[in-house]
Amino acid sequence: DMKPDAPAEIRGDFRPIANYVALLASGQTEEAARICASLAPQRVVFNKWIMDPLKRGHMPNAAVKQWCDLIGIAGGAVRSPVTPLSAAERRELEADLVACDAPGLLSASERTSS
């Protein structure tokens, strides 16, 4: 059983975008803006690793799979012709996620033991 005081991302109800959209719909614009602004660091990482490659015509599958691995979801290997991230790119993505305090990110010991 999940403890009710566990963090929202652990309980599975961490849904900041849905929350701020609902707040906007109910007229609570200040709280919605606060939640929206709190996601800015994660948006920077998302844009760098996912959207920017897509805009350049590159599939970001390797980054998505590595990101999944870092939050405890089995990402697995990419399939040809997509190439996996290099060791340096994996370290950079992990550092970016740590720096933005990405929700659900496994602890350093969990990341090294898996």
N, C-alpha and C positions, 0 to 999 in steps of 0.2 A: 504494500500500500504506500502511496505517495503521501508524504507529510504535507499538510495544507500550508505550512510556512516555507516550503521549498521555493526557490526562485521561480518566477513565471516561466523562464525558458526551460527549466527542468520539468515543471508540471506540464508543459506543452501548451500553455495558454498565453504565451508571449506573442502578442499580435499587435505591435505598435501601429502599423499602418491601418489595420482595421479599427483600432481604438481611436486614432486621430480622425479618421473619416467619420466615425460615429459621433465623436465630439463635435466636429464641424456641423454635421447634420442636426445636432441638437442645440446649435448656437453657442457652444462653449469654445469659442475661437481662441482664447488665450491659452487654455490647456492643450488644445489641438496643436497650436503653433509651438508650444514647448516640446511636445512629443515629437513633432515633425523635425524641429531643429536638433533634437537629441540624436537623430539618425544621420546627421550630416557626415560624421566620420566614417560610418559604415557605407554611406553612398559613395564616398571618395574611393574606397577600396573596391566596391562593386563596379564602379565605372572603370577604374584602372584595369581590373582583371577580367571583367565580363563584357561591359558595353563597348569600351574603346576597341578591343579586338574585333568585336562584331561589326562595328562601324568601319573598320579597315578591311572587312571581308574574311576575317579569320575566326574559326570556331573556337570558343573558349572552353571546350570540353575538358581539357587537361586541368585547367584552373578550377573548374566546377568540381571535378572529381577529387582534386586535392583538398579543396575547401570542405567538401563532404567528409573526407577522411579526418580532417582536423576538428570536426564537430561530432565525430563518432558515428557517422553514417558511412557505410561501405561504398566508396566511390569506385573502386576498382581501376583497372587499366583502361587506357584509351585504345580505340581500334584504329588501324591504319585507314587513312593516311594521316590522321592526327598524331602528332608526336607528344610524348609526355613532357611535363615540365622538367627542366634540368634541376640538378640539386640546388644550384644557386637560386633559381626561380622558386623552388619549393620553400627554401629558407626565407626568401623575400616575401612571398605570400603569407607565410606564417607570421613573420615579423609585422606585416601590415595589419593582419587580423588581431594580433596581440595589442598593437599600438592603438587600434580603434576600439578595443574592448569588445570585440565581436561576441554577441550572445551565443551561448552554447559551446564556445571553444573549450576543448578539453584542456586540462591542466598540463603543464610541461611534462610531468611524470607520466600521465596517461598517454600523451602523444608519443613519448619515447618508448613506452612499453608495448605499443600496438604495432 
